Amino acid sequence: MGRRSRVAAAGAMLSAMALVSGCGPLSSVVDDANGYGAPGAGPVTVAFGGDVHFEGQIRARLDSDPATALGPIAETLRAADVAMVNLETAITTGGTPAPKQFVFRAPPTAFTALKAAGVDVATMANNHGMDYGETGLRDSLAAAKQAGFPVVGIGNNAAEAYKPWETVVRGTRIGVIGATQVLDDHLIEAWTATDTKPGLASAKDAQRLVQEVKANRHRYDVLIVNVHWGRELEQCATDAQRQLADRLVTAGADAVVGGHAHVLQAGGFLKGKYVHYGLGNFVFYNSGPVTGQTGVLTLTFDPPAGRPRLQGAKVTKAVWTPAFITGGIPQPLSGTEAQQAIARWEGLRSCADVTASPSPGTPGP
C-alpha cells in the first residue's frame, strides 16, 4: 500500500523474533500489457492476525482511544504491505441478538481502530458476523462503507459475500476471499447469503467456494482465501479442514488461512501452497495459558514473471511473530519467551498435513 514501504517491512521483520521458512532467493517480476507484475516490483508481504472483537475490557480501550486500541502489535501489522484479521463481531448499535449463547457487537469505531493499527481488510464470514441479524449486517456494511474499510465474506447477496477484495501493491494484484464453514445449525439458512438474501459466504457446501476460487485464480497474481473452520479448542486440524484446504489449493488459492478454534493450529506448505489452519485469538477478551497464545503470520509472495497465474505465486518466506494476549491485547514476545513460542508453533505440524517447506519441484496450479 502507498503508506507502507518495502524497506520498512524488511526492517521490521529482521528485528522481530520469528521463524523463517524459505524456498530459495526472491526474484523480480516482469511487466506485461495488462499491468501485472511491474518491472522490479519484487515480492509482496501479507500479514494475518486471528480473531478480533471488542468485548469486555477491550471495549473500554476502544472507547478511550480507537487509534491505540490494538496496542503494540500494530507495528508488526503495519510493517507488511497488506494486513488482514478475522472480525468476529457485528458492527452495530442496534438489531436483535441471535438466539445463541454468545453474541458480540461493537460500534463503528472498531473500523477506526483496525485502520489505525494497519489492518487493510477483515473477513466477517464467521459464526458471529450476523449476531444481530440482518439489521446488524446492514449496519456493519454501512459502517464499513462510511469508514472506507473493506470487509469480505459478507454482503447484501451471495455475489457480494463471495466477491474478492482486491488491491495492487507495486504492480502485483492481490485478491482475498472470505468464507465460513462454521455456523450454528439453527442459523444456517438465515445467515447464508443467497442470490436474493443478505448473509455470509458459506463454505458448508464447499463447492460454491471452490468455484469462486477457480473463477478468480487467473484474475490475480496472489489469491488468498480466509476460512472460518475447525473445532473449538482443538489444535489439530479436522478432516473437514484438511479436505477443504486440499480442494482450495488445488482450485488455485496461493494461500489459505483460517481460525475459529481459539487456539493456534499448524501452518505450512500443502502441494506447494501455504496453509495456516488456525491463527487463534488475537484481540480477544477471554484468554488463558493456551488460548492466549497468538501472533502475526507474515507471508512473502513472489508472483510469477510475465502474465499472471501461469504458475501461481510462490510463498518464499513465512514469518511467525509470537505474542501473548494480556488484557485482551496481543503483546509481542521477545527473547526466550519468543523462542519457546516459536518452537510450540513449529510443533503443531506434528498433527497436520503441512510441511515447513514446499516439496522440491512442486508445480503451481
Buried (B, 14 or more C-beta within 10 A) or exposed (E): BEEBEBEEBBEBBEEBBBBBBBBEEEBEBBBBEEEBBBEEBBBBBBBBBBBBBBBEEBBEBBEEEBEBBBBEBBBBBBBBBBBBBBBBBBBBEEBEBBEEEEBBBBBBBBBBBBBBBBBBBBBBBBBBBBBBBBBBBBBBBEBBEEBEBBBBBBBBBBEBBBBBBBBBBBBBBBBBBBBBBBBEEEBEEBBBBEEEBBBBBBBEEBEBBBEBBBEBBEBBBBBBBBBBBBBEEBBBBBEBBBEBBBBBBBBBBBBBBBBBBBBBBBBBBBBBBBBBBBBBBBBBBBBEEBBBBBBBBBBBBBBBBEBBBEBBBBBBBBBBBBBBBEEBBBBBBEEEBBBEBBEBBBEBBEEBBBEEEBEEEEEBB
